[in-house]
Amino acid sequence: MNELTSMCQVFFGMPFFGITYNSEGNKLFGHFKDNHFIVFDDSENIICDATFDENGIIDGKAKIFYEKGFLEFEGLFLSGKRCGGVSNIYPMGERGKRENGKLIS
């Protein structure tokens, strides 16, 4: 997530909102109120839908996706660590709960 963190640090607090596109016209990310970002892969699939703190670290509600839109994790982050929610193990779709960044069941 280093590239993602760097990108969010650059755009944190910017006065504009909306979708940013690359030079080929593909979606890169969306920046919305309250530092909510949606990040896209090269095929314009959503790979991250989350709120970031002022340091570019995921903090609060988030959805993280595998390629092709398969949901990896939906839940809460606290200072960049998964601290509650449901994880899906790709490609089997097994579900489990996380606590303090660790899969517990």
Number of C-alpha atoms within 10 A of each C-alpha: 10 9 9 15 16 14 14 25 17 12 16 19 15 12 9 10 15 12 15 13 13 10 7 6 8 15 20 19 24 17 22 16 13 11 22 21 25 22 22 20 17 10 11 14 17 23 21 23 20 22 24 24 20 15 13 23 22 28 20 19 18 22 21 19 20 18 13 12 15 17 20 21 23 20 18 24 24 16 15 16 17 26 19 20 19 22 22 18 15 14 9 7 12 11 15 14 19 19 16 12 15 12 16 9 10
